[in-house]
Every structure is written in C-alpha cells, then in structure tokens.
Amino acid sequence: MASSMTAVCKSAVFHLRSISRIRRYLTAAAIKQVIHAFVTSRLDVGNALLYRLPLKQVQRLQKVQNLASRLIDGAMKYSHATPLLKSHLLPMALRMEFKILPVTQ
C-alpha cells in the first residue's frame, strides 16, 4: 500500500507544480477546476482501499491536499492551510469517509 501511496503523492505533486507554473495565465475558477481535475481526482481514487489507513499515510495525502488549497487561494508556501481548507475542501480522513459512505449504506 505504501508504494501506491507514494505514486499517488508523486503524481499529484507533479501536477501541482505544473499548474503553479501556468497559474498566472489562468483565472481563479480555471485554477480550481484544473486542480480538481488533476489533483483531487487522484487523491480520491480508491477511497474504499484507503479508508482506515494508518495516520502517517493519511497525513501524506493531507499534505498534498494542503498544497492544492494553497495554490487555489494563492497563499504562501509556508502559510497555515487550515483556514484555506475550511473554504472548499474536507480534510482527507473525513473526505475518504464521506466518499465511501454512500457505498456502504
């Protein structure tokens, strides 16, 4: 499971860096749409398998999601991401639970 998590994180960070290079040419809505298309879709793949992972693995995904929220809002690299997440994204642990909830009921 760790190797697939590494691949997901690497892929998502690669796309975030690519998006950050073209950020100045995109509108805010376009940035949000591109990030959701390329990054959050990768984080959501296999939520049923990722559910109840060890905290260390979930934190890796959370770091990628924090990077995405900073890029969407144009925040600095080391700024606190919690206020940014409140605006448009659930934390990863809750996000995984939310995504598989309709499947289990």
Secondary structure, 3 states (H helix, E strand, C coil): CHHHHHHHHHHHHHHHHHHHHHHHHCCHHHHHHHHHHHHHHHHHCCHHHHCCCCHHHHHHHHHHHHHHHHHHHCCCCCCCCHHHHHHHCCCHHHHHHHHHHHHHC
